[in-house]
Amino acid sequence: MGDIRVFPLSCAVQKYAWGKVGLDSEVAKLVAGDDPQAIIEQDQHYAELWMGTHPKGDAVIKDNRIPQRTLGQWIAEHPVCLGSKVKATFHGQLPFLFKVLSVNTALSIQAHPNKELAVQLHAQFPEHYPDNNHKPEMAIALTRFEGLCGFRPVEEIITFLNTVPEFHALVGNEASDELQGAAGDLRRVAQVLKMCFTRMMNCEKKVLVDQHNMLVKRVTEDEEAGRDTSGCQGKLLLRLNSQYPGDIGCFSIYFLNHMILQPGQAMFLGASEPHAYLSGDCIECMACSDNTVRAGLTPKYIDVNTLCEMLNYTPSPPSAKIFPCTQDSSDPHTFIYDPPVPDFAVMRIEVPANVKEHTIQPVDSAGILLVISGEATASTPSCPSDWTLRRGSVIFISANESVRLHVTSTCGMTMYRACCLL
């Protein structure tokens, strides 16, 4: 494999319109931290940092002793770096894409197909579904992070149907009444929720426009008069409407849990889980796929039938959507987010201020490490020279390699590492 098995990366930035602008963006701050020469433009949107081998953003290797230019090219030449199990399971490919997201305006409400459905959708509609893989994702908050995730408890949806007449009008009397009658019978609740959501997503354009305008007008007047609009999620409604005027997604807030994650809290988005990111900065890790079924808050293609058929209609409270992390048994400074899929896991490494020597433990999987804060001199047993890690540094770590850190910052370090724990 050559001697160099751990090396720094320069990663792709995606400047989507929903991203935070200039140095408000955590993505931009990380890029500037890693490369003092980087020019951050104050009017540019810095939405995503991609750390991985995706063809639309393959990381560039920052080590001139390595002949390959990108991480994807290097892994193709040295597949043993993945670890034997990962290499065999994922056919010589890095199975995840690691990201930082800085969200200023809402991303579309969406869900991702499971493996079986992905194969089917890709065969039928390759222009909308570019590959045949599933796309489970996990988001871990770096700053206060806000999103929609999963269907709310039924009692909450029933309350909105009873107190937000415009929402009731889109779902219709029949479906609304059936939902009230189903409460308590879990299987029946899921069936009726599906009916309610499908009715709303398929309501006539004119009905949507009229009810939407009435609701926005009413909530705007209430807000201006200083009345409490929390009963109809007024502030959230007006914010989403200002970003996506007249969009059906504005009504989804009455079906989906409104989540607020504090730094270090995570949500795991399994197959068929409806979700949207609304604001804030997060770490995201996902399986390698671009398959997305959209449901609103978007100018893009909405595949309503596929969406309504595939969703997970099991209601649950927001607390059930928070994905827990566990302390690593062999390292008190490492916390592991290990979702119920084989493609990826994420570790949060928090080195306290009084600890000056820390070893990043070897695992039987290639990994990518991102420094969020702090500074250290790093070295590996296989490489004689050491190098500096600082805020924004990204390094690739081959399977079964350890990295020794000599911490030079006074406030400790925070790092995130993506890998595959088969």
Secondary structure, 3 states (H helix, E strand, C coil): CCCCCEEEEECEEECCCCEEEHHHCHHHHHHHHHCCCCCCCCCCEECEEEECCCCCCCCEECCCCCCCCEHHHHHHHCHHHHCHHHHHHCCCCCCEEEEEEEECCCCCEEECCCHHHHHHHHHHCCCCCCCCCCCCEEEEECCCEEEEEEECCHHHHHHHHHHCHHHHHHHCHHHHHHHHHHCCCHHHHHHHHHHHHHHHHCCCHHHHHHHHHHHHHHHHHHHHCCCCCHHHCHHHHHHHHHHCCCCHHHHHHHCEEEEEECCCCEEEECCCCCEEEEEEEEEEEEECCCCCEEEECCCCCCCHHHHHHHCCCCCCCHHHHEECCEECCCCCCEEEECCCCCCCEEEEEEECCCCCEEEECCCCCCEEEEEEECCEEEEECCEEEEEEECCCCEEEECCCCCEEEEECCCCCEEEEEEECCC
